Amino acid sequence: MPKTRVGVFVCHCGNNIGGVVRVPDVVEYARTLPNVTYAEDNLYTCSEEGLSSIKDQIAKQGLNRVVVASCTPRTHEPLFKRACEEAGLNKYLFEFVNIREHCSWVHMHDPAMATEKAKELVRMGVAKACHLEPQQEFESDVFPAALVIGGGVAGMSAALGLANQGIQVHLVEKEQELGGLIRGVQTLFPTEQDTDELLRPLAERVKAHAHISVSLGSEVENVSGFIGDFDVSVRADGEVEGLRVGTIIVATGAEELKPVDLYRYGELPNVVTQLEFEEKFKSGGEIPRSVAIINCVGARIPKRTYCGRFCCATAIKNAIWIKERDPQARVYVLHRDVMAYGVEIEEFYRRAMELGVRFLRYDVESPPEVLGEDRAKAVKVQHQLMGKEVILPVDMVVLTTPLVARDDNGKLSKMLKVPLGSDGFFLEAHLKLRPIEFSTDGVYVCGAARYPSNIPESVSQAYAAAAKASIPIREGLVRVEAITAFCDERTCSACGNCVEACPFGAIELQQGRFGRTAHVNTAQCKGCGCCVAACPSGAMQQRGFSDMQVLSMIGALAEEMTGGVG
Amino acid sequence: MESQSVLVIGGGIAGIQASIDLANMGFEVYLVEKTPSIGGRMAQLDKTFPTNDCSMCILAPKMIECAGHERVHLLTYSDVVEMDGKAGDFRVTVLRKPRYVDVEKCTGCGECAEKCPRRVPDEFNVGLAKRKAAYLPFPQAVPRKMTIDAESCLYLTKGRCRVCEETCQAGAIDFEQQEELVELEVGAIVLATGFDPFDPGSLKEYGYGEIDNVITGLEYERLICASGPTGGHLERPSDGKVPGTIAFIQCVGSRDVNYKAYCSSVCCMHATKEAILANEHYPGLKSFIFYTDMRAVGKQFQEYIIRAREQYGVGYIRSRPGKITVNEETGNPVVWYDETIYGDAGDPERRVASMEVDLVVLCQALVPHSVHAEIAEKLGLMLDESGFIAIEDRLIRPVDTTVPGVFACGFCQGPQDIPDSVIQASAAAARVAEILAKKSKELEHA
């Protein structure tokens, strides 16, 4: 084995470090450390001059480990690693020491101690560097096809978004026809376009597309594998077909809450949900003369805290629909907050008021009451703004209920190793910045499977999911992090703690050379280290952060401390 | 062969996300940003609802990923001056303003700003602090390169100083720098120009600009932010006192046919967040939010409101205040409002009431960014009645503008929050990939 030759480059970062830490002292000190063959200081190690110096010294001094003591790896590590690579050194033989954020900035009032701390940090970095090993980044091929689960508007849009890029798509739909939940809806917000006018051509485009194969009356039964190479079993008519895909989009939608036990739904024939109202008049029917629409039915209550997002818009749309067909009809919307966010819904809300739709605010503590013997005849409501009780005679009561998660979400989430939220909807990787991705790579979500959303929102999400799902396929391969965990099978006791701890479903217990032990699927591992911490026997190790490497740093710190510094 | 390059206009979170996705899809991306750094409005926010993630902490990695991508070409401190052509084949001229700093040499160390004698209002801190004429817009700016603002630099305006030149150890200051025109050929254009806050000064009844302790939501964000001018200490403008009570007033200029008829979509949630943050900083502090409808429609938003009420004692009052006056003795603003709901403020009667507080935060309307109308005109895009970029087919093509090959995402096409903007940004990337794939095929067969 060649002798370890460490080069140390200490940066002044202008005055950021140099104004506090005595950089030349740190360099002088670094030269005294074991295995350090070279050390220098730079005004800016990240400048062209600094980077060329790293490269030159790798060649001139035969350096096989490089330590830079400067700023944050967040911005600068790739730069220094690239310099090492360009000089022919494996970039995992580079070690970063942060003496700016971790030292000069936080100890700017104590230059002497800051200089001592910088020396200690460098000593630890050098100690670890001596134990670094070269690593290889692993690449795996991506099978050039995608699976879309669900054939509603979101699923169809996602499939088209992928297929129009030339990507082969398998679209699996449980029902015998495409369209999903909105098949029963008459008109769509915000354009008030006839639903069939939208659905029919959309479904035709999907069915006729050369790159889309549609399986109706089909369900996904099993999924195995990982990003780039999923094996999927689809069951249709009692037969199971195997599919191979690189990425998967979940677009399974949601269903309307049936408000059993609320507002005498199910008991009185003229108390219906919004979807039932739509279906009833889709096939024609006499428009009622007086309608009360009750919002937030089964939503924003302790049992179901979330807001259905588009239900207010649905209520407003249907109120306008009645008013436009019969201006004499009396339409009451009994609401809590009116969720008319944005430009178009607010405009819609204003238009409904102008058309004479009456909005009455009620309090969730004293909800409206439906009156009548065998039919709903009136609705009694405590008008919150007028502060008095109002009785509205009605021919029909429409209950606005939220979408609820499908019961079979649980089954699918287990198959795909992706989580559900407490409300049963699929839970994305990050609410703010990764809204349609999962922490499991290669699987994405769009539409109401994620959270209730209207058509424009669902279609945007579908296209966004198509963008994400196309990336690995367009690239043709996925690069896997080199800093991953691995299991020393000889010491593994197959306790399974690591399997539980892994947030990415990357570890399985498998039969191997030493019996049943943990096995890390490198393609799925993100190098978070949870399994390493969870392992009681030290069998799980993390590349780049092995016990040996970390202990050597602690050792380097402790050895000098017991020697009396600080 | 038509171009496989894409122009993205606007370097906020939507433009950043669109650029990253497009670059990952294999396109060459030119991201044009008007200011010296990408980051946009999100960079100015303290935390984000409903997770209370630190805004900069989740944004900065995206900024770095974007700038570091081999296929993203950042054109910061630049303006789009000309555009013509059609889908698959647009010609664009970008003007790069001189920074008077050689970005190859500048390391962003900040020594020039340290020594620069000229102080001017700091845009990033919405004028609540000063910056220098030589400056980095904010500590996490990307690229981390200094800019010398020609309008306030002593040398460039009065012909004397050049202190920065003497200070810069990297020799990066270059007063000879000129404007530069860059010609680009791109196949598609993504607009992500974002928003500006509406100036609430025109609503005279609220006294913004007249009453010291009436501030805007964006000003509040900077005051409560650890990287802001007060280091995150909530000091009210008149006397630096930490407020014990705050009133947040919603729909200031929004949902108001005299100003902006639309709902700005994000203010109910950001007021709730700001009230929570106030209470986290100062546990005894009491906040009241004066609202019309509490529009908490996103994932985990209702739960956030419940937490605000129950855990942080935030009071919600359904009313749109009619006037703010000032108590001359205490300097405190007094909010006059109509109790629209019986018993809302623990009062059995409905009446006109007043509440004296230490600080008032106006949650102002958000309006399309000032550059946006000009860009729309250059491209022949239609705007909707509220001035947002019009969408050709809302239902099935939610990010397509009225001009083929031009897409719009984020606030420029309508009020929306960060997750929705990020979603639209990715959606725009998918649409670009679709039309450029189709174009290639059409040409192959031609």
Interface residues (C-beta under 8 A of the other chain):
Chain A: C13 G14 N15 N16 L43 Y44 C46 S47 E48 R74 T75 P78 S157 G161 N164 Q165 G166 L188 P190 T191 Q193 L198 L202 R300 T305 Y306 C307 R309 D337 V338 M339 A340 Y341 G342 V343 E344 I345 E346 E347 R350 R361 D363 Q384 L385 G387 G421 F425 H430 L431 K432 L433 R434 P435 I436 R450 Y451 I455 P456 E457 V459 S460 Q461 A462 Y463 A464 A465 A466 A467 K468 S470 I471 R474 E475
Chain B: I13 Q17 D21 N24 M25 G26 T48 P50 T51 D53 I58 L59 A60 P61 K62 I64 G68 E104 K105 T107 C109 G110 E111 E114 R144 Q169 A170 R255 A261 Y262 C263 S265 D293 M294 R295 A296 V297 G298 K299 Q300 F301 Q302 E303 I306 T340 I341 Y342 R350 D384 S386 F388 D393 R394 L395 I396 R397 P398 V399 G414 P415 Q416 I418 P419 D420 V422 I423 Q424 A425 S426 A427 A428 A429 A430 R431 A433 E434 A437 K438 K441
